[in-house]
């Protein structure tokens, strides 16, 4: 998966869904906090495995995701200008 752009994009989606870069806290709703923290733990374990296999992989995954998001934002702005 790390060898292809598409594979790295898929790994980013998993990390994003796991919420590794978000807080798990949900105020008074402790069951939601626990659920989110469990999901986040899976993502953190994936990051640890990725770093073990290819130390720069997470950096590459995040840089490519940032570039994708910037490109998507530019495309949306361009399409808005056409309307």
N, C-alpha and C positions, 0 to 999 in steps of 0.2 A: 504494500500500500504506500509506503514511503517513497517508492521509486517513481510514482506517477503523480502528476498534478491533481488528477481526479481523486486518487487515493488519499492524498493529503487534504483535499477539500472535504472528503467524507469524514476523515478523522477530526477535522475542525468542527464539522456539524455535530459529531458525537460529544466533543468537549464543550461546545456551546450548549447543547441540550442538557449536559450534566451540570451546567451552571458553575464551572470551576472558577470563573472570574466574577461571580456574583455572591452576595451574601445569602446565607440560608435562613436567616432569622425572619420569622413571621409574627413577631409580637406575641400576643397572648395565645396564638394557635400553635402550641408546642408540637402537636402531631404533624403539622405541615412543616415545621422547622426540622423535625426528625427525618421526615421523608426527603426533604430537599438536601439535608446533610448526607443522607445515605447515597443519594444520586450523585452528589458532589464528590463523595469519597471514591466512587467508581471512576469518575473523571480524573481525580488526582492520582489514582493508581495507574491509569492509562498513561498519564504524563510521565510518571516515574518509569514505566516500562519503555516508553518512547525514548527517554533520555538515556536509559541503559543501552538500548540498541543503537541509537544514533544521537549523540549528544546535542547536535544542532537542529534536530528535527522539529522540535516545538517552536523554535524561533522561526524557522522556515515556514511552518504551518501558519503561524500568526501573521508573518509578513505578507504571505500570499492572501490571507483572508482580508487583511487591511486593504490591500490593493484591489481585491474583488469588490469590497464595499465602496471604495472610492470610485471605481469605475461604474458601479451600479448607480451611485448617487449622481454622477455626471450624466449618465444616460437618462435618468429620471428628470433631471433639470433640463436637459436638451429637449426631451419630449414635451415637457411643460411649456417650453418656449415656442414649440411648434403649434400649440393649441391656441 
